[in-house]
Amino acid sequence: MLKSMTGYGRASQSNGSHTVSIEIRTVNHRYLDTTFHGPRHLLYLEDAMKKVIQSTLQRGMVTVQLTLSGERLTQKEVRVNWELLDQYIAGFKQISERYHLSSDGYSIGDIVDLENVFEVSSVPKESVVLDDLVLSVLENALYTIQDMHLQEGRHLYEDLSQRLIELDQSVSDIRQHTPSVVNDYRKRLSQRMAEFLAEAGSVDQERLLNEVAFFSDKVNIDEELTRLTSHIRKFQVFLDDDSPVGRKMDFLTQEMNREINTIGSKANDIHIAQKVVEVKSHLEKIREQVQNIE
């Protein structure tokens, strides 16, 4: 079944101390490109989250919004800047020696008042339980978005199936009309030659046949029609393929466009020219839909 690359998924879960909510939005993209938004202290989980996403999605622009609430995930940590404190103490001793001052010990109060001796920083708390919770919520959000991708894929399947039928019919019309192109040319050429050679009393049949043969070879589109029909049949097979087929369909659409352009340039006939416009219109609509297929 086809899968769309456009979708939205959301999931939320709590473990008592924390609540994790994840929203995922996906749009069409040639490759899998993932962007994360969330608390900075959870950035270390990006690689693990990417692996989960890569195991589920094949293509698309993926935006992940992670929201966390509950207990703080950071704690205060106090560190002593020993190198700086040693310099302070050395300075005190130099002052004492130089000015003959008493240097009998230093109180804690003296040290606390010294600038930058104590450094207070916030460090993240490690929590394997929280990591597991985030990845679990991510999997649930991906499950909901996969369901939406499948629903959209069914709509794409129905639309593409109908457009493929219309495309196939237009190509069949071209094939059925092709033999008459040479016959009509033969009649027109014969009439013109008869008019030019009326005074001679006969038409040069050998010259007529050569002209018709040359024209027939010039406007022959059998090979292009065969390849175009083959591409249509292959596209139909891809419609029922469970694997990601978006790129393959896109390639086939380009090949079909190439064949119909060649047919349009070779076929010297107003009816075929009209059908070529129809086919190109069908292919353009198909191409637009294919861009959304994973």
N, C-alpha and C positions, 0 to 999 in steps of 0.2 A: 504494500500500500504506500502511496506517495505521502511524503511528509513536507509540510510547509516550513519555512524558516522564520515565519512571523508568528509571534506568540507572546503570552504573558503568563507567568506562574508565580505563586506566592505560598509561603508556608511559615508557620510560627510554632514554637515549642518552648516549654519551660521545664527546668529541672529543680525548681524550688528556690534556688538562689539567683538564677539568671533566666531571662527570657530572650530568645533569639528569633528574629524575624528576617526573612530573606525574600526579596522581590527580584524576579528575573525578567528582563525584556529582551527579545530577540528580533532581529530584522535580517533581511537577506544580505549576504556578503559572499564574496568568492571563496574565502577561507574562513577558518574558525578564529575569531578575534574576540578575546574576553577582556572586559574592563571591570574592576572592582571599586566599590565605594563603601567605606565603613570606618569604624574606629581604627586609629593608627596603630594601637597596641595589638590589633589582630591581623596586621599585615603579614605576619609570619605564616599565616594559614593559606596565603594565596596559592602557593604551589600545590598544596594538597587539594584545594578547591578546584584548581585548574584540571588536575588529574580526574576528578570526579566528573567534571563537565565534559572533558574529552572522551570519557567512556560512554557518554550518553548522546552528545551532539556531534555531528560531523562538520557542519558548516554554519556560518551565520555570525553576525555581530551581536555578541552577548554582553549585556550590562547587568551586573549583580550589585544590588543594594543591600547591605547587611546592617541591621539595627540591633543594638544590644542594650538591655536595661537590667537593673538589679544591683547586686553588690559591686563595689569598686574592684576593678581588675588590676589596680596598681597599689603599691604600698610605699610609704616613705622610708627612706634609708639614709642614715647619718654616717658620714665618713670623716675621719680626722685627716687633715692635710698635714702629715707628719713632716714633710720637707719644709713646708712654710713655717710650721711651729718651731722646728729646729733653728731656722733663721731668726725667728723672734727671740728665742732663748739666747742664741749667740749674740744678738744685738744687745739684750739686757746685760749680759756679762761684760761686753765692751764698754757700755755706759758706766757700769759699776766700777770697773777698773780705772777708767779715765777720770772719773770725778770722785773716786774714793767713796762711793755710796755702798750701803749695805745691800747685799744680794742674797739674804737668807731666805731662800725658798720662794715659791710662787703659789698663790691660791688658785683654786678652780675658777673663782670669779675673775681673776686676772686673765686667765686663759680664755674663758668664754667671751670676754669682751674684745678679744683680738679678732680683727677682721679676716674673714675667709679661712679661718682655721677649721671650722666645721662646715662641711658641705652636705646639704640636704637635697636629695634627688628622689624622683619617683621611678620605681622599677616595676615591671609587670609581674604579676603573680602567675606562676605556671599552673595550668589546670588541664590535665588530660581529659577530665570529664567535660569541661567546656568545649575543648577541641572536638570531641566526639559529638557533642550536641550540635555544634555549628555544621559539621559535615552531614549529620542526620537530617537537619532542617534543609540543607542544600539539596539532598537527594529527594526529599518530599516536594520541594519547589520544582525540581526538574521533572518529577513525575507528573505534576499538574501541567507543566508547559508541554511535555510530550503528548499529553492527551489533547491539548489544543492544537498542536502541530498535526496530529492525526485527523482531527475534525476539519481543519483547514485543508489538509491533504485530500480529503474526500471531495470537497468542493472543487479543488483543482482537477482532480481526476475526472469528475463529471464534465467540467467545462472543456478540458483538453480532449476528452473522448469525442465530444460533439464537434469541436473544431477540427479534429482529425478526420472525421467523417466528411465534413464539408470540404476539407482540403483534398481528400481522396477523390471526391466526386468531381471537383474542378479539374484534377489531373486526368481523370477518366474521360472527361469531355474533350480535353486537348488530344488525348490519344485517339479517340473516335473520329475526331475531325481531321487528324493529320493526313490520312490518305487523300482526302479531297483537295488538299492544298496543291499537290502535284497534278492531279487531274484537272483542276481549274486552270492551273498555269498552262497545261498542255492545250486546253481549249482556246485560251486567250492567245497563246503564241501561234497556234494553227490559224486562227482567224486573222491575226495580223500578217502572217506570212502569205496567206491567201490574198489579202488585200494588196500587198506589195507586188505579188507575182501574178496578179489577175491577167495582165497582158500576156504573160508567158503561157498561160493556160494550164499550169500545174504547180503543185507545191513540192519543194524539195524535201521528201520524207526523211532522208538520211540526216539532213541538217536539222530538221525538226526534232528527230529522236535524240540527236547529240545535245541540242539545247535543253531538252526536257531532262535528259540524264544528268547534265551538269547542274541544272537547277535542283533536281531531286537530291543530289549528293550535298549540295550547299545547304539546303533547308532541312536535311535529315536530323531529326531530334529523337530518334529511337533510343540511343544510348542514354541521353539525358533523362528521358522518361523512365527508362528501366532503373537507373540509379535513384531517381526521385521516388519511384514507387517502393524500391527496396528500403530507402530511408524511412518512408512512412510506415512500412511493416515493422521495422526495427523500433521505431518510436512507440508503436502499439505494444510491443513486447516490454519496453521499459515501463509503460504505464502499470503493468502488473508485477513489476519487480519490487521486492521488499528492501533491497539495498539502496543506498543513496544514488540517485540517477540524475540529479540536477545538471551536473557538468556534462554528462553524456548527452542528455537531451539538448542542452545548449549547443554542443558541438554539432549534433544532427541538424538542428534548426539552421545553423550557419551553412552546412553542406546543402540543405534543401534550397536555401536562398541562392547559393551559387549555381545550382542546376537550373532553377527557374529563370535566373538572369540570362544564362546561356540560351535557354529556349526562347526567351523573349528577343534576344539579339539575332537568332537564326531564323525563326519562323516568320516568313513574309506573308502574314495573313491577319486580317483585322479581327476575326473571331478568336484566334489563338491569342492575339495581343490583349483582348479583353479578359480572357481566362487567366492570362499571366498576371494581370492586375489583381484579379480575384485571389489567386494563389498567394501573391505577395502580401495581400491584406490578411489572409488567414495566418500566414507565417509570422507576421508582425504581432498579431494578437497572441499566438502561441508563444512567441519569444518573451513577451511581457509576463506571461504566466510562469514560464519556465524559470525566470529569474528568482521566483519565490520558492522553488523546490530544492530541498536539501540534497 
